[in-house]
Amino acid sequence: MTTRAQRASQSFTSHRNALTALLMEIPEESAAHTPWEGAMNFMALSDHLDASAKGILAALKGEAPSREIVPSQSLQEARMRLQDSGAQVAKALNGLSDEEFEREIPAFGGRMMPLGQFAEVLTMHEAHHKGQAWVMARQVGVKPPFFMQMG
């Protein structure tokens, strides 16, 4: 039987792995592509999602998530950071008991939220921005992979 922790980890990972697979196909010269004025480019989008993942890791420790985003210097750096933070989140979620998903943790904006809800919000946020990356990839001539990586 799959635990709540395993389901949360698998859900997040299925989106994160698909995104990192897509980013491996984006040429470095397209890293700064933005689909509209004021939009995030591939690197900024990756850095934003990396920071969000680090936010849940901080919250798991009882710390308020940081809003600071450290910009990557290259698309390759952004890819590696995204892979690393994704693996850390998956490992952290997998290590939780079902009861811990009810524990209140500090969420963005200073409010408290059950860990399970925060994990769902993180996954929805990931999927939202991943959709943007899919559109952006097509704009630079890259055909995206399937939208999730299962297993």
URNORZI-V108348 format. One record per helix or strand. SS is the DSSP state (helix for helix, strand for strand). FROM is the first residue (numbers start at 1). TO is the last residue. If there is no record, write none. Layout:
ss/from/to
SS/FROM/TO
SS/FROM/TO
//
This chain:
ss/from/to
helix/4/25
helix/28/30
helix/42/60
helix/75/94
helix/99/102
strand/104/106
helix/108/110
strand/112/114
helix/115/139
//
